[in-house]
Amino acid sequence: MISVVMPAYNVEPFVADAVESVLRQTVRDLELIVVDDGSTDRTPEILGRYEGESSRVRVVSGAHNGVSAALNLGVAHAE
């Protein structure tokens, strides 16, 4: 299993392209863990749609603690 951990904070204009890029990969045994780092824009809404549509996408929500904390949280949720 390959786990891709993606931190996200107020990236509404870019998050869909980033998620789509990972999902286009040809590796079958892949999970995408996106850690929403307390976004105040529509990032959580956009991520929620992907989580509902693909079993390979998981969204973890956290408080705004920065990139390092978001990455550590994502790694803790990896399989």
PDB file with SEQRES, HELIX, SHEET and CRYST1 records, atoms N, CA, C and O in Angstrom:
SEQRES   1 A   79  MET ILE SER VAL VAL MET PRO ALA TYR ASN VAL GLU PRO          
SEQRES   2 A   79  PHE VAL ALA ASP ALA VAL GLU SER VAL LEU ARG GLN THR          
SEQRES   3 A   79  VAL ARG ASP LEU GLU LEU ILE VAL VAL ASP ASP GLY SER          
SEQRES   4 A   79  THR ASP ARG THR PRO GLU ILE LEU GLY ARG TYR GLU GLY          
SEQRES   5 A   79  GLU SER SER ARG VAL ARG VAL VAL SER GLY ALA HIS ASN          
SEQRES   6 A   79  GLY VAL SER ALA ALA LEU ASN LEU GLY VAL ALA HIS ALA          
SEQRES   7 A   79  GLU                                                          
HELIX    1 AA1 VAL A   15  LEU A   23  1                                   9    
HELIX    2 AA2 THR A   43  GLU A   53  1                                  11    
HELIX    3 AA3 VAL A   67  ALA A   76  1                                  10    
SHEET    1 AA1 3 ILE A   2  ALA A   8  0                                        
SHEET    2 AA1 3 LEU A  30  ASP A  36  1                                        
SHEET    3 AA1 3 VAL A  57  SER A  61  1                                        
CRYST1    1.000    1.000    1.000  90.00  90.00  90.00 P 1           1          
ATOM      1  N   MET A   1       0.850  -1.180   0.000  1.00  0.00           N  
ATOM      2  CA  MET A   1       0.000   0.000   0.000  1.00  0.00           C  
ATOM      3  C   MET A   1       0.892   1.238   0.000  1.00  0.00           C  
ATOM      4  O   MET A   1       1.817   1.351   0.805  1.00  0.00           O  
ATOM      5  N   ILE A   2       0.606   2.144  -0.896  1.00  0.00           N  
ATOM      6  CA  ILE A   2       1.276   3.441  -0.935  1.00  0.00           C  
ATOM      7  C   ILE A   2       0.318   4.464  -0.350  1.00  0.00           C  
ATOM      8  O   ILE A   2      -0.827   4.579  -0.788  1.00  0.00           O  
ATOM      9  N   SER A   3       0.788   5.201   0.634  1.00  0.00           N  
ATOM     10  CA  SER A   3      -0.016   6.242   1.265  1.00  0.00           C  
ATOM     11  C   SER A   3       0.533   7.599   0.859  1.00  0.00           C  
ATOM     12  O   SER A   3       1.713   7.886   1.060  1.00  0.00           O  
ATOM     13  N   VAL A   4      -0.320   8.423   0.292  1.00  0.00           N  
ATOM     14  CA  VAL A   4       0.038   9.795  -0.050  1.00  0.00           C  
ATOM     15  C   VAL A   4      -0.644  10.687   0.975  1.00  0.00           C  
ATOM     16  O   VAL A   4      -1.866  10.660   1.113  1.00  0.00           O  
ATOM     17  N   VAL A   5       0.142  11.475   1.690  1.00  0.00           N  
ATOM     18  CA  VAL A   5      -0.405  12.385   2.693  1.00  0.00           C  
ATOM     19  C   VAL A   5      -0.293  13.803   2.150  1.00  0.00           C  
ATOM     20  O   VAL A   5       0.790  14.268   1.796  1.00  0.00           O  
ATOM     21  N   MET A   6      -1.436  14.477   2.092  1.00  0.00           N  
ATOM     22  CA  MET A   6      -1.489  15.824   1.524  1.00  0.00           C  
ATOM     23  C   MET A   6      -2.072  16.789   2.563  1.00  0.00           C  
ATOM     24  O   MET A   6      -3.252  16.687   2.897  1.00  0.00           O  
ATOM     25  N   PRO A   7      -1.270  17.715   3.074  1.00  0.00           N  
ATOM     26  CA  PRO A   7      -1.829  18.737   3.953  1.00  0.00           C  
ATOM     27  C   PRO A   7      -2.570  19.778   3.118  1.00  0.00           C  
ATOM     28  O   PRO A   7      -2.181  20.068   1.987  1.00  0.00           O  
ATOM     29  N   ALA A   8      -3.629  20.333   3.678  1.00  0.00           N  
ATOM     30  CA  ALA A   8      -4.415  21.327   2.938  1.00  0.00           C  
ATOM     31  C   ALA A   8      -4.907  22.405   3.901  1.00  0.00           C  
ATOM     32  O   ALA A   8      -5.531  22.109   4.921  1.00  0.00           O  
ATOM     33  N   TYR A   9      -4.618  23.648   3.563  1.00  0.00           N  
ATOM     34  CA  TYR A   9      -5.124  24.776   4.345  1.00  0.00           C  
ATOM     35  C   TYR A   9      -5.511  25.901   3.389  1.00  0.00           C  
ATOM     36  O   TYR A   9      -4.653  26.515   2.754  1.00  0.00           O  
ATOM     37  N   ASN A  10      -6.806  26.160   3.297  1.00  0.00           N  
ATOM     38  CA  ASN A  10      -7.337  27.234   2.448  1.00  0.00           C  
ATOM     39  C   ASN A  10      -6.783  27.167   1.022  1.00  0.00           C  
ATOM     40  O   ASN A  10      -6.251  28.147   0.502  1.00  0.00           O  
ATOM     41  N   VAL A  11      -6.918  26.009   0.411  1.00  0.00           N  
ATOM     42  CA  VAL A  11      -6.411  25.789  -0.946  1.00  0.00           C  
ATOM     43  C   VAL A  11      -7.552  25.521  -1.935  1.00  0.00           C  
ATOM     44  O   VAL A  11      -7.398  24.755  -2.886  1.00  0.00           O  
ATOM     45  N   GLU A  12      -8.672  26.151  -1.697  1.00  0.00           N  
ATOM     46  CA  GLU A  12      -9.856  25.953  -2.539  1.00  0.00           C  
ATOM     47  C   GLU A  12      -9.557  26.002  -4.038  1.00  0.00           C  
ATOM     48  O   GLU A  12     -10.049  25.137  -4.763  1.00  0.00           O  
ATOM     49  N   PRO A  13      -8.782  26.962  -4.542  1.00  0.00           N  
ATOM     50  CA  PRO A  13      -8.564  27.022  -5.995  1.00  0.00           C  
ATOM     51  C   PRO A  13      -7.733  25.865  -6.553  1.00  0.00           C  
ATOM     52  O   PRO A  13      -7.755  25.615  -7.758  1.00  0.00           O  
ATOM     53  N   PHE A  14      -7.001  25.161  -5.690  1.00  0.00           N  
ATOM     54  CA  PHE A  14      -6.037  24.166  -6.170  1.00  0.00           C  
ATOM     55  C   PHE A  14      -6.318  22.736  -5.739  1.00  0.00           C  
ATOM     56  O   PHE A  14      -5.786  21.800  -6.336  1.00  0.00           O  
ATOM     57  N   VAL A  15      -7.139  22.548  -4.721  1.00  0.00           N  
ATOM     58  CA  VAL A  15      -7.244  21.225  -4.103  1.00  0.00           C  
ATOM     59  C   VAL A  15      -7.830  20.176  -5.042  1.00  0.00           C  
ATOM     60  O   VAL A  15      -7.401  19.023  -5.005  1.00  0.00           O  
ATOM     61  N   ALA A  16      -8.784  20.536  -5.873  1.00  0.00           N  
ATOM     62  CA  ALA A  16      -9.369  19.553  -6.796  1.00  0.00           C  
ATOM     63  C   ALA A  16      -8.316  19.041  -7.773  1.00  0.00           C  
ATOM     64  O   ALA A  16      -8.240  17.837  -8.019  1.00  0.00           O  
ATOM     65  N   ASP A  17      -7.509  19.928  -8.328  1.00  0.00           N  
ATOM     66  CA  ASP A  17      -6.448  19.504  -9.249  1.00  0.00           C  
ATOM     67  C   ASP A  17      -5.433  18.604  -8.548  1.00  0.00           C  
ATOM     68  O   ASP A  17      -4.958  17.630  -9.131  1.00  0.00           O  
ATOM     69  N   ALA A  18      -5.105  18.924  -7.313  1.00  0.00           N  
ATOM     70  CA  ALA A  18      -4.135  18.116  -6.570  1.00  0.00           C  
ATOM     71  C   ALA A  18      -4.672  16.711  -6.313  1.00  0.00           C  
ATOM     72  O   ALA A  18      -3.955  15.728  -6.497  1.00  0.00           O  
ATOM     73  N   VAL A  19      -5.922  16.616  -5.890  1.00  0.00           N  
ATOM     74  CA  VAL A  19      -6.534  15.306  -5.635  1.00  0.00           C  
ATOM     75  C   VAL A  19      -6.643  14.517  -6.932  1.00  0.00           C  
ATOM     76  O   VAL A  19      -6.315  13.331  -6.967  1.00  0.00           O  
ATOM     77  N   GLU A  20      -7.099  15.160  -7.990  1.00  0.00           N  
ATOM     78  CA  GLU A  20      -7.232  14.480  -9.289  1.00  0.00           C  
ATOM     79  C   GLU A  20      -5.883  13.958  -9.775  1.00  0.00           C  
ATOM     80  O   GLU A  20      -5.809  12.874 -10.353  1.00  0.00           O  
ATOM     81  N   SER A  21      -4.830  14.713  -9.548  1.00  0.00           N  
ATOM     82  CA  SER A  21      -3.498  14.287  -9.961  1.00  0.00           C  
ATOM     83  C   SER A  21      -3.100  12.981  -9.274  1.00  0.00           C  
ATOM     84  O   SER A  21      -2.549  12.085  -9.914  1.00  0.00           O  
ATOM     85  N   VAL A  22      -3.372  12.875  -7.996  1.00  0.00           N  
ATOM     86  CA  VAL A  22      -3.048  11.643  -7.273  1.00  0.00           C  
ATOM     87  C   VAL A  22      -3.926  10.497  -7.756  1.00  0.00           C  
ATOM     88  O   VAL A  22      -3.435   9.386  -7.951  1.00  0.00           O  
ATOM     89  N   LEU A  23      -5.207  10.747  -7.951  1.00  0.00           N  
ATOM     90  CA  LEU A  23      -6.128   9.680  -8.362  1.00  0.00           C  
ATOM     91  C   LEU A  23      -5.852   9.184  -9.778  1.00  0.00           C  
ATOM     92  O   LEU A  23      -6.247   8.070 -10.124  1.00  0.00           O  
ATOM     93  N   ARG A  24      -5.189   9.977 -10.593  1.00  0.00           N  
ATOM     94  CA  ARG A  24      -4.850   9.556 -11.959  1.00  0.00           C  
ATOM     95  C   ARG A  24      -3.659   8.598 -12.013  1.00  0.00           C  
ATOM     96  O   ARG A  24      -3.372   8.027 -13.065  1.00  0.00           O  
ATOM     97  N   GLN A  25      -2.986   8.425 -10.923  1.00  0.00           N  
ATOM     98  CA  GLN A  25      -1.826   7.536 -10.913  1.00  0.00           C  
ATOM     99  C   GLN A  25      -2.264   6.105 -11.214  1.00  0.00           C  
ATOM    100  O   GLN A  25      -3.379   5.707 -10.879  1.00  0.00           O  
ATOM    101  N   THR A  26      -1.395   5.350 -11.839  1.00  0.00           N  
ATOM    102  CA  THR A  26      -1.740   3.995 -12.258  1.00  0.00           C  
ATOM    103  C   THR A  26      -1.552   2.957 -11.157  1.00  0.00           C  
ATOM    104  O   THR A  26      -1.937   1.801 -11.327  1.00  0.00           O  
ATOM    105  N   VAL A  27      -0.974   3.349 -10.049  1.00  0.00           N  
ATOM    106  CA  VAL A  27      -0.802   2.432  -8.922  1.00  0.00           C  
ATOM    107  C   VAL A  27      -2.176   2.092  -8.355  1.00  0.00           C  
ATOM    108  O   VAL A  27      -2.957   2.985  -8.028  1.00  0.00           O  
ATOM    109  N   ARG A  28      -2.462   0.820  -8.244  1.00  0.00           N  
ATOM    110  CA  ARG A  28      -3.781   0.399  -7.759  1.00  0.00           C  
ATOM    111  C   ARG A  28      -3.878   0.452  -6.231  1.00  0.00           C  
ATOM    112  O   ARG A  28      -4.901   0.854  -5.677  1.00  0.00           O  
ATOM    113  N   ASP A  29      -2.808   0.044  -5.567  1.00  0.00           N  
ATOM    114  CA  ASP A  29      -2.832  -0.056  -4.112  1.00  0.00           C  
ATOM    115  C   ASP A  29      -2.357   1.262  -3.508  1.00  0.00           C  
ATOM    116  O   ASP A  29      -1.249   1.348  -2.977  1.00  0.00           O  
ATOM    117  N   LEU A  30      -3.202   2.286  -3.593  1.00  0.00           N  
ATOM    118  CA  LEU A  30      -2.842   3.638  -3.188  1.00  0.00           C  
ATOM    119  C   LEU A  30      -3.974   4.241  -2.373  1.00  0.00           C  
ATOM    120  O   LEU A  30      -5.149   4.085  -2.705  1.00  0.00           O  
ATOM    121  N   GLU A  31      -3.605   4.929  -1.309  1.00  0.00           N  
ATOM    122  CA  GLU A  31      -4.588   5.688  -0.541  1.00  0.00           C  
ATOM    123  C   GLU A  31      -4.118   7.138  -0.473  1.00  0.00           C  
ATOM    124  O   GLU A  31      -2.923   7.413  -0.363  1.00  0.00           O  
ATOM    125  N   LEU A  32      -5.064   8.044  -0.539  1.00  0.00           N  
ATOM    126  CA  LEU A  32      -4.770   9.469  -0.399  1.00  0.00           C  
ATOM    127  C   LEU A  32      -5.400   9.944   0.900  1.00  0.00           C  
ATOM    128  O   LEU A  32      -6.615   9.869   1.082  1.00  0.00           O  
ATOM    129  N   ILE A  33      -4.569  10.425   1.783  1.00  0.00           N  
ATOM    130  CA  ILE A  33      -5.037  10.977   3.048  1.00  0.00           C  
ATOM    131  C   ILE A  33      -4.817  12.480   2.976  1.00  0.00           C  
ATOM    132  O   ILE A  33      -3.681  12.953   2.950  1.00  0.00           O  
ATOM    133  N   VAL A  34      -5.907  13.218   2.943  1.00  0.00           N  
ATOM    134  CA  VAL A  34      -5.812  14.678   2.893  1.00  0.00           C  
ATOM    135  C   VAL A  34      -6.144  15.205   4.279  1.00  0.00           C  
ATOM    136  O   VAL A  34      -7.219  14.935   4.815  1.00  0.00           O  
ATOM    137  N   VAL A  35      -5.226  15.948   4.847  1.00  0.00           N  
ATOM    138  CA  VAL A  35      -5.432  16.516   6.176  1.00  0.00           C  
ATOM    139  C   VAL A  35      -5.828  17.973   6.012  1.00  0.00           C  
ATOM    140  O   VAL A  35      -5.022  18.812   5.613  1.00  0.00           O  
ATOM    141  N   ASP A  36      -7.088  18.257   6.330  1.00  0.00           N  
ATOM    142  CA  ASP A  36      -7.547  19.643   6.301  1.00  0.00           C  
ATOM    143  C   ASP A  36      -7.090  20.295   7.598  1.00  0.00           C  
ATOM    144  O   ASP A  36      -7.517  19.905   8.685  1.00  0.00           O  
ATOM    145  N   ASP A  37      -6.236  21.271   7.476  1.00  0.00           N  
ATOM    146  CA  ASP A  37      -5.589  21.916   8.619  1.00  0.00           C  
ATOM    147  C   ASP A  37      -6.380  23.135   9.095  1.00  0.00           C  
ATOM    148  O   ASP A  37      -5.824  24.216   9.288  1.00  0.00           O  
ATOM    149  N   GLY A  38      -7.690  22.941   9.281  1.00  0.00           N  
ATOM    150  CA  GLY A  38      -8.529  24.022   9.797  1.00  0.00           C  
ATOM    151  C   GLY A  38      -8.895  25.077   8.774  1.00  0.00           C  
ATOM    152  O   GLY A  38      -8.995  26.257   9.112  1.00  0.00           O  
ATOM    153  N   SER A  39      -9.096  24.674   7.534  1.00  0.00           N  
ATOM    154  CA  SER A  39      -9.430  25.627   6.462  1.00  0.00           C  
ATOM    155  C   SER A  39     -10.709  26.393   6.769  1.00  0.00           C  
ATOM    156  O   SER A  39     -11.638  25.869   7.384  1.00  0.00           O  
ATOM    157  N   THR A  40     -10.734  27.652   6.323  1.00  0.00           N  
ATOM    158  CA  THR A  40     -11.918  28.495   6.508  1.00  0.00           C  
ATOM    159  C   THR A  40     -12.606  28.810   5.184  1.00  0.00           C  
ATOM    160  O   THR A  40     -13.586  29.554   5.151  1.00  0.00           O  
ATOM    161  N   ASP A  41     -12.092  28.242   4.090  1.00  0.00           N  
ATOM    162  CA  ASP A  41     -12.724  28.440   2.785  1.00  0.00           C  
ATOM    163  C   ASP A  41     -13.519  27.173   2.434  1.00  0.00           C  
ATOM    164  O   ASP A  41     -13.942  26.454   3.339  1.00  0.00           O  
ATOM    165  N   ARG A  42     -13.726  26.889   1.169  1.00  0.00           N  
ATOM    166  CA  ARG A  42     -14.525  25.733   0.749  1.00  0.00           C  
ATOM    167  C   ARG A  42     -13.699  24.452   0.599  1.00  0.00           C  
ATOM    168  O   ARG A  42     -14.198  23.452   0.083  1.00  0.00           O  
ATOM    169  N   THR A  43     -12.459  24.476   1.039  1.00  0.00           N  
ATOM    170  CA  THR A  43     -11.610  23.283   0.943  1.00  0.00           C  
ATOM    171  C   THR A  43     -12.270  22.050   1.565  1.00  0.00           C  
ATOM    172  O   THR A  43     -12.299  21.005   0.915  1.00  0.00           O  
ATOM    173  N   PRO A  44     -12.805  22.118   2.796  1.00  0.00           N  
ATOM    174  CA  PRO A  44     -13.428  20.920   3.384  1.00  0.00           C  
ATOM    175  C   PRO A  44     -14.611  20.393   2.563  1.00  0.00           C  
ATOM    176  O   PRO A  44     -14.795  19.181   2.453  1.00  0.00           O  
ATOM    177  N   GLU A  45     -15.390  21.275   2.003  1.00  0.00           N  
ATOM    178  CA  GLU A  45     -16.539  20.875   1.180  1.00  0.00           C  
ATOM    179  C   GLU A  45     -16.071  20.121  -0.070  1.00  0.00           C  
ATOM    180  O   GLU A  45     -16.630  19.080  -0.417  1.00  0.00           O  
ATOM    181  N   ILE A  46     -15.069  20.638  -0.724  1.00  0.00           N  
ATOM    182  CA  ILE A  46     -14.531  20.003  -1.933  1.00  0.00           C  
ATOM    183  C   ILE A  46     -13.947  18.638  -1.587  1.00  0.00           C  
ATOM    184  O   ILE A  46     -14.188  17.661  -2.296  1.00  0.00           O  
ATOM    185  N   LEU A  47     -13.190  18.567  -0.513  1.00  0.00           N  
ATOM    186  CA  LEU A  47     -12.593  17.298  -0.101  1.00  0.00           C  
ATOM    187  C   LEU A  47     -13.658  16.277   0.269  1.00  0.00           C  
ATOM    188  O   LEU A  47     -13.502  15.089  -0.011  1.00  0.00           O  
ATOM    189  N   GLY A  48     -14.723  16.725   0.889  1.00  0.00           N  
ATOM    190  CA  GLY A  48     -15.809  15.821   1.263  1.00  0.00           C  
ATOM    191  C   GLY A  48     -16.427  15.133   0.067  1.00  0.00           C  
ATOM    192  O   GLY A  48     -16.816  13.968   0.151  1.00  0.00           O  
ATOM    193  N   ARG A  49     -16.522  15.839  -1.047  1.00  0.00           N  
ATOM    194  CA  ARG A  49     -17.065  15.218  -2.268  1.00  0.00           C  
ATOM    195  C   ARG A  49     -16.159  14.092  -2.746  1.00  0.00           C  
ATOM    196  O   ARG A  49     -16.642  13.027  -3.130  1.00  0.00           O  
ATOM    197  N   TYR A  50     -14.858  14.317  -2.725  1.00  0.00           N  
ATOM    198  CA  TYR A  50     -13.928  13.266  -3.161  1.00  0.00           C  
ATOM    199  C   TYR A  50     -13.968  12.068  -2.222  1.00  0.00           C  
ATOM    200  O   TYR A  50     -13.908  10.923  -2.670  1.00  0.00           O  
ATOM    201  N   GLU A  51     -14.069  12.322  -0.944  1.00  0.00           N  
ATOM    202  CA  GLU A  51     -14.119  11.231   0.025  1.00  0.00           C  
ATOM    203  C   GLU A  51     -15.365  10.379  -0.196  1.00  0.00           C  
ATOM    204  O   GLU A  51     -15.321   9.159  -0.038  1.00  0.00           O  
ATOM    205  N   GLY A  52     -16.468  11.014  -0.557  1.00  0.00           N  
ATOM    206  CA  GLY A  52     -17.701  10.285  -0.821  1.00  0.00           C  
ATOM    207  C   GLY A  52     -17.677   9.508  -2.121  1.00  0.00           C  
ATOM    208  O   GLY A  52     -18.393   8.516  -2.260  1.00  0.00           O  
ATOM    209  N   GLU A  53     -16.864   9.941  -3.077  1.00  0.00           N  
ATOM    210  CA  GLU A  53     -16.832   9.317  -4.407  1.00  0.00           C  
ATOM    211  C   GLU A  53     -15.767   8.240  -4.553  1.00  0.00           C  
ATOM    212  O   GLU A  53     -15.901   7.377  -5.420  1.00  0.00           O  
ATOM    213  N   SER A  54     -14.735   8.255  -3.753  1.00  0.00           N  
ATOM    214  CA  SER A  54     -13.621   7.320  -3.942  1.00  0.00           C  
ATOM    215  C   SER A  54     -13.216   6.683  -2.618  1.00  0.00           C  
ATOM    216  O   SER A  54     -12.989   7.375  -1.626  1.00  0.00           O  
ATOM    217  N   SER A  55     -13.131   5.374  -2.615  1.00  0.00           N  
ATOM    218  CA  SER A  55     -12.695   4.670  -1.406  1.00  0.00           C  
ATOM    219  C   SER A  55     -11.200   4.873  -1.151  1.00  0.00           C  
ATOM    220  O   SER A  55     -10.704   4.536  -0.075  1.00  0.00           O  
ATOM    221  N   ARG A  56     -10.486   5.418  -2.125  1.00  0.00           N  
ATOM    222  CA  ARG A  56      -9.042   5.652  -1.958  1.00  0.00           C  
ATOM    223  C   ARG A  56      -8.742   6.982  -1.272  1.00  0.00           C  
ATOM    224  O   ARG A  56      -7.590   7.253  -0.934  1.00  0.00           O  
ATOM    225  N   VAL A  57      -9.764   7.818  -1.062  1.00  0.00           N  
ATOM    226  CA  VAL A  57      -9.556   9.142  -0.462  1.00  0.00           C  
ATOM    227  C   VAL A  57     -10.141   9.162   0.944  1.00  0.00           C  
ATOM    228  O   VAL A  57     -11.299   8.808   1.164  1.00  0.00           O  
ATOM    229  N   ARG A  58      -9.309   9.586   1.884  1.00  0.00           N  
ATOM    230  CA  ARG A  58      -9.777   9.819   3.250  1.00  0.00           C  
ATOM    231  C   ARG A  58      -9.415  11.242   3.642  1.00  0.00           C  
ATOM    232  O   ARG A  58      -8.320  11.722   3.348  1.00  0.00           O  
ATOM    233  N   VAL A  59     -10.338  11.902   4.303  1.00  0.00           N  
ATOM    234  CA  VAL A  59     -10.102  13.267   4.764  1.00  0.00           C  
ATOM    235  C   VAL A  59     -10.048  13.245   6.283  1.00  0.00           C  
ATOM    236  O   VAL A  59     -10.939  12.713   6.946  1.00  0.00           O  
ATOM    237  N   VAL A  60      -8.998  13.828   6.814  1.00  0.00           N  
ATOM    238  CA  VAL A  60      -8.828  13.959   8.253  1.00  0.00           C  
ATOM    239  C   VAL A  60      -8.852  15.450   8.551  1.00  0.00           C  
ATOM    240  O   VAL A  60      -8.133  16.226   7.921  1.00  0.00           O  
ATOM    241  N   SER A  61      -9.670  15.847   9.501  1.00  0.00           N  
ATOM    242  CA  SER A  61      -9.768  17.268   9.852  1.00  0.00           C  
ATOM    243  C   SER A  61      -9.034  17.527  11.154  1.00  0.00           C  
ATOM    244  O   SER A  61      -9.103  16.740  12.099  1.00  0.00           O  
ATOM    245  N   GLY A  62      -8.340  18.628  11.182  1.00  0.00           N  
ATOM    246  CA  GLY A  62      -7.623  19.013  12.387  1.00  0.00           C  
ATOM    247  C   GLY A  62      -7.672  20.514  12.573  1.00  0.00           C  
ATOM    248  O   GLY A  62      -8.130  21.251  11.700  1.00  0.00           O  
ATOM    249  N   ALA A  63      -7.192  20.956  13.723  1.00  0.00           N  
ATOM    250  CA  ALA A  63      -7.083  22.389  13.980  1.00  0.00           C  
ATOM    251  C   ALA A  63      -5.915  22.935  13.163  1.00  0.00           C  
ATOM    252  O   ALA A  63      -5.051  22.180  12.716  1.00  0.00           O  
ATOM    253  N   HIS A  64      -5.898  24.234  12.975  1.00  0.00           N  
ATOM    254  CA  HIS A  64      -4.821  24.857  12.198  1.00  0.00           C  
ATOM    255  C   HIS A  64      -3.539  24.877  13.032  1.00  0.00           C  
ATOM    256  O   HIS A  64      -3.296  25.799  13.812  1.00  0.00           O  
ATOM    257  N   ASN A  65      -2.728  23.834  12.843  1.00  0.00           N  
ATOM    258  CA  ASN A  65      -1.476  23.700  13.596  1.00  0.00           C  
ATOM    259  C   ASN A  65      -0.250  23.721  12.701  1.00  0.00           C  
ATOM    260  O   ASN A  65       0.866  23.531  13.185  1.00  0.00           O  
ATOM    261  N   GLY A  66      -0.432  23.948  11.405  1.00  0.00           N  
ATOM    262  CA  GLY A  66       0.703  24.033  10.500  1.00  0.00           C  
ATOM    263  C   GLY A  66       0.964  22.749   9.729  1.00  0.00           C  
ATOM    264  O   GLY A  66       0.389  21.697  10.009  1.00  0.00           O  
ATOM    265  N   VAL A  67       1.851  22.874   8.750  1.00  0.00           N  
ATOM    266  CA  VAL A  67       2.127  21.781   7.816  1.00  0.00           C  
ATOM    267  C   VAL A  67       2.703  20.557   8.520  1.00  0.00           C  
ATOM    268  O   VAL A  67       2.262  19.438   8.258  1.00  0.00           O  
ATOM    269  N   SER A  68       3.670  20.744   9.399  1.00  0.00           N  
ATOM    270  CA  SER A  68       4.304  19.596  10.060  1.00  0.00           C  
ATOM    271  C   SER A  68       3.301  18.793  10.872  1.00  0.00           C  
ATOM    272  O   SER A  68       3.283  17.565  10.798  1.00  0.00           O  
ATOM    273  N   ALA A  69       2.472  19.473  11.640  1.00  0.00           N  
ATOM    274  CA  ALA A  69       1.458  18.782  12.441  1.00  0.00           C  
ATOM    275  C   ALA A  69       0.453  18.074  11.542  1.00  0.00           C  
ATOM    276  O   ALA A  69       0.016  16.965  11.853  1.00  0.00           O  
ATOM    277  N   ALA A  70       0.083  18.706  10.432  1.00  0.00           N  
ATOM    278  CA  ALA A  70      -0.863  18.083   9.500  1.00  0.00           C  
ATOM    279  C   ALA A  70      -0.261  16.824   8.883  1.00  0.00           C  
ATOM    280  O   ALA A  70      -0.946  15.807   8.766  1.00  0.00           O  
ATOM    281  N   LEU A  71       0.998  16.877   8.492  1.00  0.00           N  
ATOM    282  CA  LEU A  71       1.661  15.695   7.936  1.00  0.00           C  
ATOM    283  C   LEU A  71       1.742  14.574   8.966  1.00  0.00           C  
ATOM    284  O   LEU A  71       1.480  13.416   8.643  1.00  0.00           O  
ATOM    285  N   ASN A  72       2.102  14.907  10.198  1.00  0.00           N  
ATOM    286  CA  ASN A  72       2.169  13.891  11.252  1.00  0.00           C  
ATOM    287  C   ASN A  72       0.806  13.262  11.507  1.00  0.00           C  
ATOM    288  O   ASN A  72       0.710  12.054  11.718  1.00  0.00           O  
ATOM    289  N   LEU A  73      -0.239  14.066  11.488  1.00  0.00           N  
ATOM    290  CA  LEU A  73      -1.596  13.549  11.672  1.00  0.00           C  
ATOM    291  C   LEU A  73      -1.962  12.608  10.534  1.00  0.00           C  
ATOM    292  O   LEU A  73      -2.558  11.555  10.762  1.00  0.00           O  
ATOM    293  N   GLY A  74      -1.609  12.981   9.318  1.00  0.00           N  
ATOM    294  CA  GLY A  74      -1.895  12.128   8.170  1.00  0.00           C  
ATOM    295  C   GLY A  74      -1.155  10.809   8.231  1.00  0.00           C  
ATOM    296  O   GLY A  74      -1.733   9.761   7.943  1.00  0.00           O  
ATOM    297  N   VAL A  75       0.111  10.843   8.599  1.00  0.00           N  
ATOM    298  CA  VAL A  75       0.900   9.612   8.716  1.00  0.00           C  
ATOM    299  C   VAL A  75       0.296   8.700   9.783  1.00  0.00           C  
ATOM    300  O   VAL A  75       0.295   7.479   9.628  1.00  0.00           O  
ATOM    301  N   ALA A  76      -0.209   9.280  10.853  1.00  0.00           N  
ATOM    302  CA  ALA A  76      -0.833   8.478  11.910  1.00  0.00           C  
ATOM    303  C   ALA A  76      -2.077   7.748  11.409  1.00  0.00           C  
ATOM    304  O   ALA A  76      -2.466   6.730  11.982  1.00  0.00           O  
ATOM    305  N   HIS A  77      -2.705   8.254  10.349  1.00  0.00           N  
ATOM    306  CA  HIS A  77      -3.911   7.627   9.791  1.00  0.00           C  
ATOM    307  C   HIS A  77      -3.613   6.704   8.610  1.00  0.00           C  
ATOM    308  O   HIS A  77      -4.530   6.098   8.055  1.00  0.00           O  
ATOM    309  N   ALA A  78      -2.364   6.592   8.228  1.00  0.00           N  
ATOM    310  CA  ALA A  78      -2.007   5.755   7.074  1.00  0.00           C  
ATOM    311  C   ALA A  78      -2.121   4.276   7.433  1.00  0.00           C  
ATOM    312  O   ALA A  78      -1.923   3.878   8.581  1.00  0.00           O  
ATOM    313  N   GLU A  79      -2.444   3.477   6.423  1.00  0.00           N  
ATOM    314  CA  GLU A  79      -2.538   2.027   6.643  1.00  0.00           C  
ATOM    315  C   GLU A  79      -1.209   1.364   6.408  1.00  0.00           C  
ATOM    316  O   GLU A  79      -1.094   0.146   6.544  1.00  0.00           O  
TER     317      GLU A  79                                                      
END                                                                             
